[in-house]
Amino acid sequence: MHVKINIAVVIITCMHLAKQSIAGVTADNMTLHLEKTFLNYDTRVRPLVDDQSDAVDVEVDFHLLDFMLGVEKLETTAFLEISWTDQILAKQWHNAGVPELMIPQSDIWLPDLALQNGFKTLSGLGNSFYNVKVNKEGKVTWRPYHVFNSACTIDVTYFPFDKTTCDLKFIVWSNPKSLLKAHIKTGIIMDGFSPNSEWEVVSTTAVNVETDTSTGVTFSIFMKRKPLFYLVNILIPVIMLAALNPFVFALPASSGEKTGFAVTAFLAFAVFLTVISAELPTTSDDISTFSAYLFITTFLSALISMVTITELRLFVRKDDVPIPLGIAKFTKTIRGMKLRTCCSKYGGYIRGLTIEEIKRRLDCDVTWSDVVDAIDFVLFWVFLFLIAAVTTACYYIAVKSAL
């Protein structure tokens, strides 16, 4: 029992003395420690003691904090966690009571890592006011914070259900792979990440890259666009407007509203086309399915406007202007179809009209007003079918990619 108590007292005493030795480092002692540790230290000399021809192993992690994806550019707020062992500092460590140091990055050897696929120029790491942490075993931890601007191509074919992968490629710029090897430690760390309002991060990957001359690491972020905003504010209104457009032909020509309705719909499509053009990156490599859909519906709307104006010209023609035989036959055919399809036949009667009465109406003279009514009837169903087919096809193509 007494032996156990004595051992506990010894352990507590040693811990107390160790704490005192660490906490008792004065400013003079720290100055002396720095002078002795960094005596003859040269940042141009690689951190190896025995053989300078050996390779320095550098571990790299990427801490993602925030990002913004713009026109062919990914702006990433992040910091790298780069670690290696400095054998020279470990050997020259003067005071064992000092567990670690925080020193300016300009006072120590650093690996020459750089962002290879920078948006404008090759981008280095760190700044003069950054500190590097070094412990007495010589392990160096460098955490350069940076706003990285990297090139990133967006495939907008399936906008707003599009997905993209952006890479950040860091390479050892000067040292050959025989002298410096960079490799992944953990990968992309998202502990402090702030979610983006427009893009959702689906997954991340990190791979080691090795060429004939150098090494590096590549961090990849796979993301997909959040489509809710575009669905509510652009897609659904455009589809509703497209479905409404054929109903121009349901308006009677005598109402005087056909042309105004058609032109207003066309202008609305033109406005939406301008909005979409502003949202998408300016690239000629691919065309958004939705942009193609909007272009087709705008073209159909323009065609409807031209047909409507032509119809009004026909409607105001005088009855003494002869109607071509082919147009007259077409009008009578449509008139017969309307009488036979909109009414139900029962016992020789069609809702109060005898067969003889129907034949008399079919054989009566055709006016220009009848011609316009027949054209309206046919074009209503033609354009309704075209818009429904185009909408279904484009929606299927876009949504299929999101699954």
C-alpha positions as CSV (number, residue, x, y, z in Angstrom):
1,M,0.0,0.0,0.0
2,H,2.8,2.4,0.9
3,V,4.7,1.5,-2.2
4,K,1.7,2.5,-4.4
5,I,1.4,5.8,-2.6
6,N,5.1,6.5,-3.0
7,I,4.9,5.7,-6.8
8,A,1.9,8.1,-7.2
9,V,3.8,10.8,-5.3
10,V,6.8,10.4,-7.5
11,I,4.7,10.5,-10.7
12,I,2.9,13.7,-9.6
13,T,6.2,15.3,-8.6
14,C,7.7,14.5,-12.0
15,M,4.7,16.0,-13.8
16,H,4.9,19.1,-11.7
17,L,8.6,19.5,-12.3
18,A,8.1,19.0,-16.1
19,K,5.3,21.6,-16.1
20,Q,7.6,24.0,-14.2
21,S,10.4,23.4,-16.7
22,I,8.1,24.2,-19.7
23,A,6.4,27.1,-18.1
24,G,9.6,28.5,-16.6
25,V,11.3,29.3,-20.0
26,T,12.2,33.0,-19.8
27,A,12.5,35.4,-22.7
28,D,16.3,35.2,-22.4
29,N,16.1,31.4,-22.5
30,M,13.8,31.5,-25.5
31,T,16.1,33.9,-27.3
32,L,19.1,31.7,-26.6
33,H,17.1,28.7,-27.7
34,L,16.3,30.3,-31.1
35,E,19.8,31.5,-31.6
36,K,21.2,28.0,-30.9
37,T,18.5,26.2,-32.9
38,F,18.8,28.3,-35.9
39,L,22.6,28.7,-35.7
40,N,24.0,28.4,-39.3
41,Y,20.5,27.4,-40.5
42,D,20.1,28.2,-44.2
43,T,16.6,28.2,-45.8
44,R,18.3,27.2,-49.1
45,V,19.5,23.9,-47.7
46,R,17.0,21.1,-47.8
47,P,16.0,19.8,-44.3
48,L,18.2,16.6,-44.5
49,V,21.2,15.9,-42.3
50,D,22.9,12.8,-43.7
51,D,22.2,12.7,-47.4
52,Q,21.1,15.7,-49.4
53,S,20.3,13.5,-52.3
54,D,17.4,11.8,-50.5
55,A,13.8,12.9,-51.2
56,V,11.9,15.0,-48.7
57,D,8.5,13.5,-48.0
58,V,5.7,16.2,-47.8
59,E,2.2,15.4,-46.7
60,V,-0.6,17.6,-48.0
61,D,-4.3,18.1,-46.8
62,F,-6.9,20.5,-48.2
63,H,-9.3,22.2,-45.7
64,L,-12.2,23.5,-47.7
65,L,-14.0,26.5,-46.1
66,D,-16.1,28.0,-48.9
67,F,-16.3,28.3,-52.7
68,M,-18.0,30.2,-55.4
69,L,-18.3,28.9,-59.0
70,G,-18.4,31.6,-61.6
71,V,-17.8,31.8,-65.4
72,E,-15.2,29.1,-66.1
73,K,-13.6,29.9,-62.6
74,L,-13.8,28.3,-59.2
75,E,-13.0,30.6,-56.3
76,T,-12.1,28.6,-53.3
77,T,-11.5,29.8,-49.8
78,A,-9.4,27.2,-48.1
79,F,-6.1,26.4,-46.5
80,L,-3.6,23.7,-47.0
81,E,-2.1,21.7,-44.2
82,I,1.5,20.8,-45.3
83,S,3.8,18.8,-43.0
84,W,7.3,17.4,-43.3
85,T,10.3,16.6,-41.0
86,D,13.1,19.1,-40.7
87,Q,16.0,17.0,-39.6
88,I,18.3,20.0,-39.2
89,L,16.1,21.7,-36.7
90,A,15.5,18.4,-34.8
91,K,19.3,17.9,-34.5
92,Q,20.0,21.5,-33.4
93,W,17.1,21.8,-31.0
94,H,18.7,23.5,-28.0
95,N,16.3,23.5,-25.1
96,A,14.2,20.3,-24.5
97,G,11.9,22.3,-22.3
98,V,10.6,24.2,-25.3
99,P,8.1,21.7,-27.0
100,E,7.4,23.7,-30.1
101,L,8.0,27.0,-31.9
102,M,5.9,29.4,-34.1
103,I,8.3,31.1,-36.5
104,P,7.7,33.1,-39.7
105,Q,7.6,31.0,-42.8
106,S,10.4,33.1,-44.4
107,D,12.8,31.8,-41.7
108,I,12.5,28.1,-42.6
109,W,12.8,25.9,-45.7
110,L,9.5,25.4,-47.5
111,P,8.4,23.1,-50.3
112,D,7.8,24.9,-53.5
113,L,4.2,23.8,-54.0
114,A,2.1,25.9,-56.4
115,L,-1.4,25.8,-57.8
116,Q,-0.9,24.6,-61.4
117,N,-4.3,25.3,-62.9
118,G,-4.7,28.9,-61.6
119,F,-7.3,31.0,-63.5
120,K,-4.8,33.6,-64.5
121,T,-1.3,32.9,-63.4
122,L,0.7,30.3,-61.4
123,S,-0.2,30.8,-57.8
124,G,2.2,30.3,-54.9
125,L,1.4,29.6,-51.3
126,G,1.6,31.6,-48.1
127,N,2.6,35.1,-47.2
128,S,5.3,36.8,-45.2
129,F,3.1,37.2,-42.1
130,Y,2.2,33.4,-41.9
131,N,3.9,31.4,-39.1
132,V,5.0,27.8,-39.3
133,K,4.8,25.4,-36.3
134,V,7.9,23.3,-35.5
135,N,8.2,20.8,-32.6
136,K,11.3,19.4,-31.0
137,E,11.1,16.3,-33.1
138,G,11.5,18.5,-36.2
139,K,8.0,18.0,-37.5
140,V,7.0,21.2,-39.4
141,T,3.3,22.1,-40.0
142,W,2.6,24.8,-42.5
143,R,-1.0,26.0,-42.9
144,P,-1.2,28.6,-45.7
145,Y,-4.6,30.2,-46.0
146,H,-5.5,31.3,-49.5
147,V,-8.3,32.3,-51.8
148,F,-7.6,30.0,-54.8
149,N,-8.8,31.0,-58.3
150,S,-8.7,27.9,-60.4
151,A,-9.9,27.2,-63.9
152,C,-13.1,25.0,-64.0
153,T,-15.1,24.3,-67.1
154,I,-18.9,23.9,-66.5
155,D,-21.0,21.7,-68.8
156,V,-24.3,23.5,-68.9
157,T,-26.0,20.9,-71.3
158,Y,-28.5,19.9,-68.6
159,F,-28.9,23.3,-66.9
160,P,-30.3,23.7,-64.2
161,F,-29.8,20.0,-63.4
162,D,-26.1,20.1,-64.3
163,K,-23.2,18.6,-62.5
164,T,-19.5,19.4,-62.7
165,T,-16.2,18.5,-61.2
166,C,-13.6,21.1,-60.4
167,D,-9.9,20.2,-59.8
168,L,-7.3,22.0,-57.8
169,K,-3.9,20.8,-59.0
170,F,-0.9,21.5,-56.8
171,I,2.5,20.5,-58.1
172,V,6.1,20.7,-56.9
173,W,7.3,23.4,-59.3
174,S,11.1,23.4,-59.2
175,N,12.3,20.3,-57.3
176,P,12.4,17.0,-59.2
177,K,10.6,14.0,-57.8
178,S,14.0,12.5,-56.8
179,L,14.4,15.4,-54.3
180,L,10.8,16.2,-53.1
181,K,7.8,13.9,-53.1
182,A,4.3,15.4,-52.3
183,H,1.5,13.0,-51.4
184,I,-1.9,13.0,-49.8
185,K,-2.3,12.5,-46.1
186,T,-6.1,12.6,-45.5
187,G,-7.6,14.4,-48.5
188,I,-10.2,17.2,-48.5
189,I,-11.3,18.1,-45.0
190,M,-14.7,19.9,-44.7
191,D,-14.9,20.4,-40.9
192,G,-15.3,24.2,-41.3
193,F,-17.1,24.2,-44.6
194,S,-20.0,26.7,-45.2
195,P,-22.6,25.3,-47.6
196,N,-23.0,27.1,-50.9
197,S,-26.4,28.5,-51.8
198,E,-26.2,27.5,-55.5
199,W,-24.1,24.3,-55.6
200,E,-24.2,21.2,-53.4
201,V,-21.0,19.3,-52.8
202,V,-21.7,15.6,-53.7
203,S,-18.3,14.1,-53.1
204,T,-14.6,14.9,-53.0
205,T,-11.5,13.0,-54.0
206,A,-7.8,13.4,-53.6
207,V,-5.1,11.7,-55.7
208,N,-1.4,11.7,-55.9
209,V,0.0,12.8,-59.3
210,E,3.4,11.8,-60.6
211,T,5.0,12.8,-63.9
212,D,8.4,12.0,-65.3
213,T,9.9,14.9,-63.6
214,S,7.8,16.0,-60.6
215,T,5.1,15.1,-58.1
216,G,1.9,16.8,-56.9
217,V,-1.6,16.3,-55.6
218,T,-5.0,16.9,-57.2
219,F,-8.1,17.7,-55.1
220,S,-11.4,17.2,-56.9
221,I,-14.8,18.6,-55.9
222,F,-17.8,17.0,-57.5
223,M,-20.9,19.2,-57.2
224,K,-24.4,19.6,-58.6
225,R,-26.5,22.7,-59.0
226,K,-29.5,23.3,-56.7
227,P,-32.3,23.7,-59.2
228,L,-35.2,24.9,-57.0
229,F,-34.6,28.7,-57.7
230,Y,-34.5,28.2,-61.4
231,L,-37.5,25.8,-61.4
232,V,-39.7,28.2,-59.6
233,N,-38.6,31.5,-61.2
234,I,-37.8,30.5,-64.7
235,L,-38.6,26.9,-65.8
236,I,-42.2,26.6,-64.6
237,P,-43.2,30.1,-65.8
238,V,-41.7,29.4,-69.3
239,I,-43.5,26.0,-69.5
240,M,-46.8,27.7,-68.5
241,L,-46.2,30.4,-71.1
242,A,-45.5,27.9,-73.8
243,A,-48.6,26.0,-72.9
244,L,-50.6,29.2,-73.1
245,N,-49.3,30.3,-76.5
246,P,-51.4,28.0,-78.7
247,F,-54.6,29.4,-77.1
248,V,-54.1,32.4,-79.4
249,F,-56.0,30.3,-81.9
250,A,-58.9,29.9,-79.5
251,L,-59.6,33.6,-79.6
252,P,-62.1,34.7,-82.2
253,A,-60.6,37.0,-84.8
254,S,-63.5,39.4,-84.3
255,S,-62.4,40.0,-80.7
256,G,-59.4,42.1,-81.8
257,E,-57.1,40.5,-79.1
258,K,-55.4,37.9,-81.1
259,T,-52.4,40.0,-82.3
260,G,-51.9,41.6,-78.9
261,F,-51.9,38.2,-77.2
262,A,-49.5,36.6,-79.7
263,V,-47.0,39.5,-79.6
264,T,-47.1,39.7,-75.8
265,A,-46.2,36.0,-75.6
266,F,-43.4,36.4,-78.0
267,L,-41.9,39.4,-76.0
268,A,-42.2,37.4,-72.8
269,F,-40.2,34.5,-74.4
270,A,-37.6,37.1,-75.5
271,V,-37.2,38.4,-72.0
272,F,-36.7,34.9,-70.6
273,L,-34.2,34.2,-73.2
274,T,-32.2,37.2,-72.2
275,V,-32.4,36.2,-68.5
276,I,-31.1,32.7,-69.2
277,S,-28.3,34.0,-71.4
278,A,-27.1,36.1,-68.5
279,E,-27.2,33.2,-66.1
280,L,-25.2,30.8,-68.3
281,P,-21.4,31.0,-68.9
282,T,-20.5,32.3,-72.3
283,T,-19.1,29.2,-74.0
284,S,-19.6,27.7,-77.4
285,D,-18.6,24.2,-76.4
286,D,-22.1,23.1,-75.4
287,I,-25.6,24.5,-75.4
288,S,-28.0,24.1,-72.5
289,T,-31.0,21.9,-73.2
290,F,-33.2,24.6,-71.6
291,S,-31.7,27.3,-73.8
292,A,-32.5,25.1,-76.8
293,Y,-36.1,24.6,-75.5
294,L,-36.5,28.3,-75.0
295,F,-35.2,29.1,-78.4
296,I,-37.6,26.6,-80.0
297,T,-40.6,27.9,-78.1
298,T,-39.6,31.5,-79.0
299,F,-39.4,30.5,-82.6
300,L,-42.8,28.9,-82.4
301,S,-44.2,32.0,-80.7
302,A,-42.8,34.2,-83.5
303,L,-44.4,31.8,-86.0
304,I,-47.7,32.0,-84.2
305,S,-47.5,35.8,-84.3
306,M,-46.9,35.8,-88.0
307,V,-49.8,33.4,-88.7
308,T,-52.1,35.4,-86.5
309,I,-51.4,38.6,-88.4
310,T,-52.0,36.8,-91.7
311,E,-55.3,35.4,-90.4
312,L,-56.5,38.9,-89.5
313,R,-55.7,40.0,-93.1
314,L,-57.9,37.1,-94.3
315,F,-60.6,37.8,-91.8
316,V,-61.2,41.4,-93.0
317,R,-61.4,40.5,-96.7
318,K,-64.6,41.2,-98.4
319,D,-67.0,38.4,-99.3
320,D,-66.8,39.3,-103.0
321,V,-63.1,38.2,-103.0
322,P,-63.2,34.7,-104.4
323,I,-61.9,31.9,-102.2
324,P,-59.6,29.4,-104.0
325,L,-61.2,26.0,-104.5
326,G,-58.6,24.1,-102.4
327,I,-59.0,26.4,-99.5
328,A,-62.8,26.1,-99.7
329,K,-62.6,22.3,-99.7
330,F,-60.2,22.4,-96.7
331,T,-62.6,24.7,-94.8
332,K,-65.6,22.4,-95.5
333,T,-63.6,19.4,-94.4
334,I,-62.7,21.0,-91.1
335,R,-66.3,22.2,-90.7
336,G,-67.5,18.6,-91.1
337,M,-65.0,17.3,-88.6
338,K,-66.0,19.8,-86.0
339,L,-69.7,19.0,-86.4
340,R,-69.1,15.2,-86.2
341,T,-66.6,15.3,-83.3
342,C,-68.2,17.9,-81.0
343,C,-71.6,16.3,-81.1
344,S,-72.8,12.7,-80.3
345,K,-74.9,10.9,-82.9
346,Y,-78.1,9.1,-81.7
347,G,-81.0,7.7,-83.7
348,G,-80.3,9.8,-86.9
349,Y,-80.0,13.0,-84.9
350,I,-76.9,14.9,-83.7
351,R,-78.0,16.9,-80.7
352,G,-81.1,18.4,-82.2
353,L,-79.8,18.6,-85.8
354,T,-80.9,16.2,-88.5
355,I,-78.5,14.7,-91.0
356,E,-80.1,16.7,-93.7
357,E,-79.6,19.9,-91.7
358,I,-75.9,19.0,-91.2
359,K,-75.5,18.3,-95.0
360,R,-77.1,21.7,-95.8
361,R,-74.7,23.5,-93.5
362,L,-71.7,21.6,-95.0
363,D,-72.7,22.5,-98.5
364,C,-73.4,26.2,-97.8
365,D,-71.0,28.9,-99.1
366,V,-67.7,29.4,-97.4
367,T,-66.7,32.9,-96.3
368,W,-63.3,34.2,-95.3
369,S,-64.4,34.1,-91.7
370,D,-65.0,30.4,-92.1
371,V,-61.5,30.0,-93.5
372,V,-60.0,31.7,-90.5
373,D,-62.0,29.5,-88.1
374,A,-60.8,26.4,-89.9
375,I,-57.2,27.5,-89.8
376,D,-57.5,28.3,-86.0
377,F,-58.9,24.9,-85.3
378,V,-56.1,23.1,-87.1
379,L,-53.2,25.2,-85.9
380,F,-54.4,25.1,-82.3
381,W,-53.9,21.3,-82.2
382,V,-50.8,21.4,-84.3
383,F,-49.0,23.9,-82.1
384,L,-50.3,22.4,-78.9
385,F,-48.9,19.0,-80.0
386,L,-45.5,20.6,-81.0
387,I,-45.1,22.4,-77.7
388,A,-46.1,19.4,-75.7
389,A,-43.7,17.2,-77.6
390,V,-40.8,19.6,-77.3
391,T,-41.4,20.2,-73.6
392,T,-41.6,16.5,-72.8
393,A,-38.4,15.7,-74.8
394,C,-36.4,18.5,-73.2
395,Y,-37.6,17.7,-69.7
396,Y,-36.8,14.0,-70.1
397,I,-33.3,14.8,-71.3
398,A,-32.6,17.2,-68.5
399,V,-34.1,15.2,-65.6
400,K,-32.5,11.9,-66.8
401,S,-29.1,13.4,-66.3
402,A,-30.0,14.3,-62.7
403,L,-30.9,10.8,-61.7
